[in-house]
Amino acid sequence: HTRYISVTGVQTCALPISYLALPEMPSDLRRVVEEIGRRHRSDREKLNAFIAYIRANCNYRLAPHVIPPGEDATEYFLLRKRQGWCVHFASALAVMCRLAGIPARVISGYVSGTVDHLTGTTRITDRDAHAWIEARPDGGAWEAFDATPTANSPLLRAPVIAWEATEKLAGFGAWL
């Protein structure tokens, strides 16, 4: 399993409204979220159902695509094109959570890396870049969730997040 480490820690103060804020969203997308949400009671159940929906209906693909003028990017990914990379999956999950009243934020960073067992170092490249979300289901602490289908993602190769390897770099953690 891929592990995610939050550099923000547990937030104990009141949440800024921005973790629920959304622009006007298309009705088709709202309808999908409401339909899934009606079948589940807790935020955690809804969140897991959103992940299952995204994974069942969308394919991981690195080839870029152009969003037609006037289309909402999330709706286009989830309901029309159904192809994208980790940023699309993370954004879609965050939007679905927020539409359901679950605080969520998109996180980007690095996963995996290539371990050099002789030196004990990990080499991290842009191939290790990844995006996922953090959400607060049922009013709990921030937790990591990932809708990207791991079987199709070359980015999720190992259960080590790059933070573990890069935190030792001089000054790296100071600006995070």
Secondary structure as the mmCIF struct_conf table of DSSP 4:
data_model
#
loop_
_struct_conf.conf_type_id
_struct_conf.id
_struct_conf.beg_label_comp_id
_struct_conf.beg_label_asym_id
_struct_conf.beg_label_seq_id
_struct_conf.end_label_comp_id
_struct_conf.end_label_asym_id
_struct_conf.end_label_seq_id
BEND BEND1 VAL A 7 THR A 8
BEND BEND2 CYS A 13 CYS A 13
HELX_LH_PP_P HELX_LH_PP_P1 ALA A 14 PRO A 16
HELX_RH_3T_P HELX_RH_3T_P1 ILE A 17 TYR A 19
TURN_TY1_P TURN_TY1_P1 LEU A 20 LEU A 20
HELX_RH_AL_P HELX_RH_AL_P1 SER A 27 ARG A 38
TURN_TY1_P TURN_TY1_P2 ARG A 39 ARG A 39
BEND BEND3 SER A 42 SER A 42
HELX_RH_AL_P HELX_RH_AL_P2 ASP A 43 ASN A 57
STRN STRN1 ASN A 59 TYR A 60
BEND BEND4 ALA A 63 ALA A 63
HELX_LH_PP_P HELX_LH_PP_P2 VAL A 66 PRO A 68
TURN_TY1_P TURN_TY1_P3 PRO A 69 GLY A 70
HELX_RH_AL_P HELX_RH_AL_P3 ALA A 73 GLU A 75
HELX_RH_PI_P HELX_RH_PI_P1 TYR A 76 LYS A 81
STRN STRN2 GLN A 83 GLY A 84
HELX_RH_AL_P HELX_RH_AL_P4 CYS A 86 LEU A 99
TURN_TY1_P TURN_TY1_P4 ALA A 100 GLY A 101
STRN STRN3 ALA A 104 TYR A 110
STRN STRN4 VAL A 111 VAL A 111
STRN STRN5 THR A 114 ASP A 116
TURN_TY1_P TURN_TY1_P5 HIS A 117 GLY A 120
STRN STRN6 THR A 121 ARG A 123
HELX_RH_3T_P HELX_RH_3T_P2 ASP A 126 ASP A 128
STRN STRN7 ALA A 129 ALA A 135
HELX_RH_3T_P HELX_RH_3T_P3 PRO A 137 GLY A 139
STRN STRN8 GLU A 143 PHE A 145
BEND BEND5 THR A 148 THR A 148
TURN_TY1_P TURN_TY1_P6 THR A 150 ASN A 152
TURN_TY1_P TURN_TY1_P7 PRO A 154 LEU A 155
BEND BEND6 ALA A 158 PRO A 159
STRN STRN9 ILE A 161 ILE A 161
HELX_RH_AL_P HELX_RH_AL_P5 ALA A 162 THR A 166
TURN_TY1_P TURN_TY1_P8 GLU A 167 LYS A 168
BEND BEND7 LEU A 169 LEU A 169
TURN_TY1_P TURN_TY1_P9 ALA A 170 GLY A 171
HELX_RH_3T_P HELX_RH_3T_P4 PHE A 172 TRP A 175
#
